[in-house]
Amino acid sequence: MSFNYDPDLVKYIENATRKALKSLFDKHKEKFYYCTLATTGEGHCPVISAWSEEALERMLVTEKDPDKIRREIEWSYADSPYFAYGEEFFVEVREVFLKRTKLINNDDEFQKEYEIRVNSMEKVMANLDKEGLFGEGNQRLSIVINAEVMPPDYTNTERALRLNPREALTVWLEEVAEW
């Protein structure tokens, strides 16, 4: 597999993602177990989404069947109360994505650009992980990070396996991995 990404695109996405995640983690002193940078199958500007143990418990308090709802939402980027958190930090990224989209003339160019965008997102999450943004040691083993496309497909699992220590993925692989 080739891993083509754009270093300039990585800089834009990484700057926005770092600011958004630092804001999230600073404002919400919670035990985050899932953090993703998500885009659509069209490769639109990514957004962050995250789940914490506390946020999940708050969502389940009023549910009649909390176990069922837990299984449905605990790994869902879209159901998280932190979906698109820090969107204001992605204004410049959105502009860059729009400019790049205008340069696409055919399906082959779209596919190449889409691959570059998703790979750039993965590179961002890997870089932020190396910085220690998601913790170190046991703390890092308690969070799954990813760069995902929605709707989900097997490439999400491939990226999760590259981005995370295997110990961090035990539950995620059993519950939501697309093979």
N, C-alpha and C positions, 0 to 999 in steps of 0.2 A: 504494500500500500504506500502510495506517495503521500507525503504530508506537506502539501503546498499551503503556505499561509503568507499573508502580506504583513511585513514588519510595521509598516505605517498604520495599517488597520488595527493591528495588535495594540499599538500605542494608544489609539483613540479609545478602543473598547476597554483596555486595561485601566486607563485613567478613570473612566466613568464607573467601571465595575468596582474598583478599589474604593472610590469615594462613596458609592452607594452601600457597599457592604460594611465599610467602617461606620457609616452613619447608622445602619441597621444594628450592628453589634454594640455600638456605643449607647444608642437610645434604648435598646431592648436587651438588658442583661439577662439573657435566657440561655438555655442549653440547646443550641442549634444542632440538629442531626442531619439536615439536608439543605444543600445550597446549590442552586443551579443557575446557569446562564442559558436562557431558552430563546429559541427563535422558531419561526414558522417554516413550513416546507417551501415557502417562497423566499426564505432568507431575509426576512425583514429585520429591522433593528432589534437586537436582543434586549431582553429584560431579565432582571434577576428575580428569583423567587426562592423562598426558604421556609423551612418548618423548624420549629423548636418544640420541645416536649411541652412547655407551658402553653404555647399557642394551640397545640393539638388538644390538650386537656380543656382549654377554654371553649374550643369548638364543640367538644363532646358533652359538656355539662348539661345541656338541655335536650339531648337526644334520647329517644326511647330505646334505641338499640345501639348504644355507643360502640360495641365491638364491630358491628357491621359497618357503621359509618367510618370508624377508624381504618378499617381495611380499604375502604373506598378513597379516603382522602389523605392518609398519612404521607404518601409519596407524590401527591398530585400538585404539580406546580400551580395549576389554575385555581385550585381550591384554597390555597394558602392565603392567610390574611396579609402576608408579605409579598404577594404577587405584584410585580412591577414596582417594587419598593425603590425609591430613589430615581424615579424616571426623569426627574429634572436634571440629573447628571448625564443623561444620554442624549441631550439635545444635539450636541455636536456630532455624536455618532450617527444619529438619525439623518443629519444633513449629509454626512459622508456616504452613508448607504444610498441615499437618494441620488447623489451625484454619480456614484458607481453604477447604479441601476440604469441610468440614462445612457450609459456607454454600451449596454448589452444589446446586440443586434439579432441574435438567434439562439436556438435551444442549446447548442454546444457552448456558446459563450456563457449562457445562463448557468449551465451545469458547472463549468469551471469556476465561475464567480461564487456560486453557492458553496462549492467545496472549499474555496479560499475563506469564505466568511465563517463557515462552521469550524474549519481547522484553526482559524485565527481565534475564535472563541475558546477552543480547547487550549490553545497556547496561553491565552490569558489566564484561564483557571490554573494551569500548571505553574505559571509564573507567580501568581498570587499564593499558591500553595507553598512554593519554594521560599517565598517571603515570610511564611509562617502565619499568614492571615487566618488560616483555618485551624491554627493550633499546632502543637508539636506533641510527640509522644502519644500517651493515652488519650489526650484531648483530641488529637488529630484522628485517632482511630474511631472516635465516636461521631464523626460527621462524614457523610457521603457528599462529594462534590461532583458536578458534571457540567457539560455543555451539551444541551439537548435540542433536538428538533421535535416539533409537534405537528401532526400527530407522531407518537413515538414509533421508532423502528429499531432494528437490531444495531444500528450504528450508535445509538445511545448507550447500549451495553458495552460496545467496543470502547467507547470513550471513557465510560465509568471504570472499566478495567485498567485502562492506561493511567487514569488520573488518581486512583485511590489505592492505598494499601489493601491487599485482599481481606484483611481482618475487618476493615471498615465496611466491606460490602456484603457480609454474610447475610443479613436480613434482606437487604435491597435485592440481591440476586435471587433469593427465594420468592420474594413477593412481587417484583415488578419488572425484572429484566426481560427484555424482548430478545428472543433467540431466533 
